[in-house]
Amino acid sequence: MYAISLGEDGAELRPLETWHAEEFLAHLDRGRDFITRHVPFGAHATDVDSARAVLRAYADKRAADSGSLHGLWLDGTLVGGVLFRIFDAATGMCEAGCWLEPAATGRGLVTRGARVLIDWAFEARGMHRVEWHVSSANGPSVAVARRLGLSREGVLRENYPYRGMRQDTEIWAVLAPEWRAARADDAHKVR
C-alpha cells in the first residue's frame, strides 16, 4: 500500500483499511469526545468489531468508487484522517472531510492530507468539484476550508440535529479550474 509523506515531521497519509481496526479504535478512544464534538464520525466504533465495521463500510465504498478513508499517521501513530464521504465520478462531484485527535491539532496535518486528496481527485480522477461540509461551530474545520482556498457558498441553517441541538452546516467548495490556478500561483511564489 502507499504511504505519502506529508513533510519532514514524520507525518504520512495512508489508506485506512479493515485490518487497522484495533489501531483505529485506540485512536478514537484517545480523542472520542473531541472527534465527535461536531459530527458522529466513529461514535459507533466502541469495540474492535464495530471499529472494523466502520472501516469495512468505507472499504466497500472504495470498492464501489463512492468514497474512501485515509489515515493520518504521525511518527507511526494514527492520529486522524481525511476522507471522501461522497465520491461521484459520474457527476464529477465529491465531498471531502476530516477528523483529528486533540494531541495532533495545530500541525497542519489535515490541511496537508486534504490537499493530497483534492489534488488526486482533480488530477487523477478528473473530478470537477470538491465540497467540504462543516458545522459552523467547528472553527478548526472551517479554518482548514479557508487554508485550502475553498469558497464558502452558503449555510444550511439548523439542518443537522446532533446532541439535542440543531447545527448550521456551511458548504465550502472549489472547482477544478480554481484549484489548478491557485496551485499554479503557489508554485510561482515558491520560485
TORKOL-4160 file (C-alpha; in steps of 0.2 Angstrom, whole numbers, padded with zeros to 4 digits, m for minus):
191
<pt num="1" X="0000" Y="0000" Z="0000"/>
<pt num="2" X="0005" Y="0018" Z="m0002"/>
<pt num="3" X="0012" Y="0030" Z="0011"/>
<pt num="4" X="0013" Y="0048" Z="0006"/>
<pt num="5" X="0025" Y="0059" Z="0016"/>
<pt num="6" X="0017" Y="0075" Z="0022"/>
<pt num="7" X="0033" Y="0084" Z="0027"/>
<pt num="8" X="0048" Y="0082" Z="0037"/>
<pt num="9" X="0039" Y="0080" Z="0054"/>
<pt num="10" X="0036" Y="0061" Z="0051"/>
<pt num="11" X="0018" Y="0064" Z="0045"/>
<pt num="12" X="0011" Y="0052" Z="0032"/>
<pt num="13" X="m0005" Y="0049" Z="0023"/>
<pt num="14" X="m0010" Y="0030" Z="0021"/>
<pt num="15" X="m0026" Y="0021" Z="0017"/>
<pt num="16" X="m0036" Y="0016" Z="0032"/>
<pt num="17" X="m0040" Y="m0002" Z="0030"/>
<pt num="18" X="m0051" Y="m0015" Z="0040"/>
<pt num="19" X="m0035" Y="m0023" Z="0047"/>
<pt num="20" X="m0032" Y="m0007" Z="0056"/>
<pt num="21" X="m0047" Y="m0009" Z="0067"/>
<pt num="22" X="m0038" Y="m0011" Z="0083"/>
<pt num="23" X="m0027" Y="0004" Z="0080"/>
<pt num="24" X="m0042" Y="0014" Z="0073"/>
<pt num="25" X="m0051" Y="0010" Z="0089"/>
<pt num="26" X="m0037" Y="0015" Z="0100"/>
<pt num="27" X="m0035" Y="0032" Z="0091"/>
<pt num="28" X="m0054" Y="0035" Z="0093"/>
<pt num="29" X="m0053" Y="0031" Z="0111"/>
<pt num="30" X="m0039" Y="0044" Z="0114"/>
<pt num="31" X="m0049" Y="0058" Z="0106"/>
<pt num="32" X="m0068" Y="0052" Z="0106"/>
<pt num="33" X="m0075" Y="0067" Z="0114"/>
<pt num="34" X="m0065" Y="0079" Z="0103"/>
<pt num="35" X="m0068" Y="0070" Z="0087"/>
<pt num="36" X="m0087" Y="0068" Z="0090"/>
<pt num="37" X="m0090" Y="0086" Z="0096"/>
<pt num="38" X="m0097" Y="0091" Z="0080"/>
<pt num="39" X="m0101" Y="0075" Z="0070"/>
<pt num="40" X="m0104" Y="0057" Z="0075"/>
<pt num="41" X="m0089" Y="0050" Z="0065"/>
<pt num="42" X="m0083" Y="0035" Z="0073"/>
<pt num="43" X="m0095" Y="0036" Z="0088"/>
<pt num="44" X="m0102" Y="0019" Z="0084"/>
<pt num="45" X="m0085" Y="0011" Z="0085"/>
<pt num="46" X="m0084" Y="0006" Z="0103"/>
<pt num="47" X="m0075" Y="m0011" Z="0101"/>
<pt num="48" X="m0064" Y="m0020" Z="0088"/>
<pt num="49" X="m0079" Y="m0027" Z="0079"/>
<pt num="50" X="m0088" Y="m0011" Z="0077"/>
<pt num="51" X="m0072" Y="m0002" Z="0073"/>
<pt num="52" X="m0069" Y="m0015" Z="0059"/>
<pt num="53" X="m0087" Y="m0012" Z="0053"/>
<pt num="54" X="m0084" Y="0006" Z="0051"/>
<pt num="55" X="m0068" Y="0003" Z="0041"/>
<pt num="56" X="m0077" Y="m0011" Z="0031"/>
<pt num="57" X="m0091" Y="0001" Z="0026"/>
<pt num="58" X="m0078" Y="0013" Z="0019"/>
<pt num="59" X="m0068" Y="m0002" Z="0011"/>
<pt num="60" X="m0085" Y="m0006" Z="0002"/>
<pt num="61" X="m0087" Y="0012" Z="m0003"/>
<pt num="62" X="m0069" Y="0012" Z="m0010"/>
<pt num="63" X="m0073" Y="m0004" Z="m0020"/>
<pt num="64" X="m0089" Y="0004" Z="m0027"/>
<pt num="65" X="m0079" Y="0020" Z="m0031"/>
<pt num="66" X="m0091" Y="0030" Z="m0020"/>
<pt num="67" X="m0080" Y="0036" Z="m0005"/>
<pt num="68" X="m0064" Y="0032" Z="0004"/>
<pt num="69" X="m0055" Y="0033" Z="0021"/>
<pt num="70" X="m0037" Y="0039" Z="0023"/>
<pt num="71" X="m0027" Y="0039" Z="0039"/>
<pt num="72" X="m0015" Y="0052" Z="0045"/>
<pt num="73" X="0000" Y="0045" Z="0055"/>
<pt num="74" X="0012" Y="0055" Z="0065"/>
<pt num="75" X="0028" Y="0046" Z="0069"/>
<pt num="76" X="0020" Y="0029" Z="0066"/>
<pt num="77" X="0004" Y="0033" Z="0076"/>
<pt num="78" X="m0013" Y="0035" Z="0069"/>
<pt num="79" X="m0019" Y="0052" Z="0074"/>
<pt num="80" X="m0033" Y="0057" Z="0062"/>
<pt num="81" X="m0039" Y="0056" Z="0044"/>
<pt num="82" X="m0046" Y="0063" Z="0029"/>
<pt num="83" X="m0060" Y="0055" Z="0018"/>
<pt num="84" X="m0071" Y="0056" Z="0003"/>
<pt num="85" X="m0088" Y="0054" Z="0012"/>
<pt num="86" X="m0096" Y="0055" Z="m0006"/>
<pt num="87" X="m0087" Y="0052" Z="m0022"/>
<pt num="88" X="m0097" Y="0053" Z="m0038"/>
<pt num="89" X="m0086" Y="0051" Z="m0053"/>
<pt num="90" X="m0101" Y="0051" Z="m0065"/>
<pt num="91" X="m0106" Y="0069" Z="m0060"/>
<pt num="92" X="m0088" Y="0074" Z="m0056"/>
<pt num="93" X="m0093" Y="0079" Z="m0038"/>
<pt num="94" X="m0086" Y="0073" Z="m0021"/>
<pt num="95" X="m0086" Y="0079" Z="m0003"/>
<pt num="96" X="m0070" Y="0078" Z="0007"/>
<pt num="97" X="m0069" Y="0079" Z="0026"/>
<pt num="98" X="m0058" Y="0076" Z="0041"/>
<pt num="99" X="m0056" Y="0071" Z="0059"/>
<pt num="100" X="m0041" Y="0073" Z="0071"/>
<pt num="101" X="m0037" Y="0068" Z="0089"/>
<pt num="102" X="m0033" Y="0083" Z="0101"/>
<pt num="103" X="m0014" Y="0079" Z="0103"/>
<pt num="104" X="m0012" Y="0081" Z="0084"/>
<pt num="105" X="m0020" Y="0098" Z="0082"/>
<pt num="106" X="m0011" Y="0114" Z="0076"/>
<pt num="107" X="0002" Y="0105" Z="0065"/>
<pt num="108" X="m0007" Y="0107" Z="0048"/>
<pt num="109" X="m0009" Y="0088" Z="0046"/>
<pt num="110" X="m0027" Y="0089" Z="0040"/>
<pt num="111" X="m0023" Y="0103" Z="0028"/>
<pt num="112" X="m0009" Y="0094" Z="0021"/>
<pt num="113" X="m0018" Y="0077" Z="0019"/>
<pt num="114" X="m0034" Y="0085" Z="0012"/>
<pt num="115" X="m0023" Y="0094" Z="m0001"/>
<pt num="116" X="m0016" Y="0077" Z="m0007"/>
<pt num="117" X="m0034" Y="0070" Z="m0009"/>
<pt num="118" X="m0040" Y="0086" Z="m0018"/>
<pt num="119" X="m0025" Y="0085" Z="m0030"/>
<pt num="120" X="m0029" Y="0067" Z="m0033"/>
<pt num="121" X="m0047" Y="0070" Z="m0036"/>
<pt num="122" X="m0044" Y="0084" Z="m0049"/>
<pt num="123" X="m0029" Y="0077" Z="m0057"/>
<pt num="124" X="m0030" Y="0058" Z="m0057"/>
<pt num="125" X="m0049" Y="0056" Z="m0057"/>
<pt num="126" X="m0055" Y="0071" Z="m0067"/>
<pt num="127" X="m0067" Y="0077" Z="m0054"/>
<pt num="128" X="m0074" Y="0095" Z="m0057"/>
<pt num="129" X="m0080" Y="0100" Z="m0039"/>
<pt num="130" X="m0074" Y="0096" Z="m0021"/>
<pt num="131" X="m0086" Y="0101" Z="m0007"/>
<pt num="132" X="m0082" Y="0102" Z="0012"/>
<pt num="133" X="m0097" Y="0102" Z="0023"/>
<pt num="134" X="m0094" Y="0108" Z="0041"/>
<pt num="135" X="m0104" Y="0114" Z="0056"/>
<pt num="136" X="m0102" Y="0132" Z="0058"/>
<pt num="137" X="m0097" Y="0129" Z="0076"/>
<pt num="138" X="m0082" Y="0119" Z="0071"/>
<pt num="139" X="m0069" Y="0133" Z="0069"/>
<pt num="140" X="m0054" Y="0122" Z="0066"/>
<pt num="141" X="m0063" Y="0113" Z="0051"/>
<pt num="142" X="m0069" Y="0130" Z="0044"/>
<pt num="143" X="m0051" Y="0136" Z="0045"/>
<pt num="144" X="m0045" Y="0121" Z="0035"/>
<pt num="145" X="m0058" Y="0125" Z="0021"/>
<pt num="146" X="m0051" Y="0143" Z="0021"/>
<pt num="147" X="m0032" Y="0137" Z="0021"/>
<pt num="148" X="m0037" Y="0125" Z="0006"/>
<pt num="149" X="m0043" Y="0140" Z="m0004"/>
<pt num="150" X="m0061" Y="0134" Z="m0004"/>
<pt num="151" X="m0075" Y="0146" Z="m0006"/>
<pt num="152" X="m0090" Y="0147" Z="0006"/>
<pt num="153" X="m0105" Y="0145" Z="m0004"/>
<pt num="154" X="m0119" Y="0146" Z="0009"/>
<pt num="155" X="m0126" Y="0140" Z="0025"/>
<pt num="156" X="m0139" Y="0127" Z="0028"/>
<pt num="157" X="m0147" Y="0134" Z="0044"/>
<pt num="158" X="m0151" Y="0122" Z="0058"/>
<pt num="159" X="m0152" Y="0107" Z="0046"/>
<pt num="160" X="m0142" Y="0095" Z="0056"/>
<pt num="161" X="m0149" Y="0089" Z="0073"/>
<pt num="162" X="m0135" Y="0082" Z="0084"/>
<pt num="163" X="m0133" Y="0080" Z="0103"/>
<pt num="164" X="m0150" Y="0088" Z="0106"/>
<pt num="165" X="m0147" Y="0104" Z="0096"/>
<pt num="166" X="m0149" Y="0109" Z="0078"/>
<pt num="167" X="m0132" Y="0114" Z="0069"/>
<pt num="168" X="m0130" Y="0125" Z="0054"/>
<pt num="169" X="m0119" Y="0117" Z="0040"/>
<pt num="170" X="m0108" Y="0128" Z="0030"/>
<pt num="171" X="m0105" Y="0122" Z="0012"/>
<pt num="172" X="m0087" Y="0126" Z="0005"/>
<pt num="173" X="m0081" Y="0121" Z="m0012"/>
<pt num="174" X="m0068" Y="0123" Z="m0025"/>
<pt num="175" X="m0069" Y="0119" Z="m0044"/>
<pt num="176" X="m0055" Y="0111" Z="m0054"/>
<pt num="177" X="m0050" Y="0126" Z="m0063"/>
<pt num="178" X="m0049" Y="0137" Z="m0047"/>
<pt num="179" X="m0039" Y="0123" Z="m0039"/>
<pt num="180" X="m0027" Y="0122" Z="m0053"/>
<pt num="181" X="m0025" Y="0141" Z="m0054"/>
<pt num="182" X="m0022" Y="0143" Z="m0036"/>
<pt num="183" X="m0009" Y="0128" Z="m0036"/>
<pt num="184" X="0000" Y="0137" Z="m0051"/>
<pt num="185" X="0001" Y="0153" Z="m0041"/>
<pt num="186" X="0008" Y="0144" Z="m0026"/>
<pt num="187" X="0021" Y="0136" Z="m0037"/>
<pt num="188" X="0026" Y="0153" Z="m0044"/>
<pt num="189" X="0028" Y="0161" Z="m0027"/>
<pt num="190" X="0040" Y="0147" Z="m0022"/>
<pt num="191" X="0052" Y="0151" Z="m0036"/>
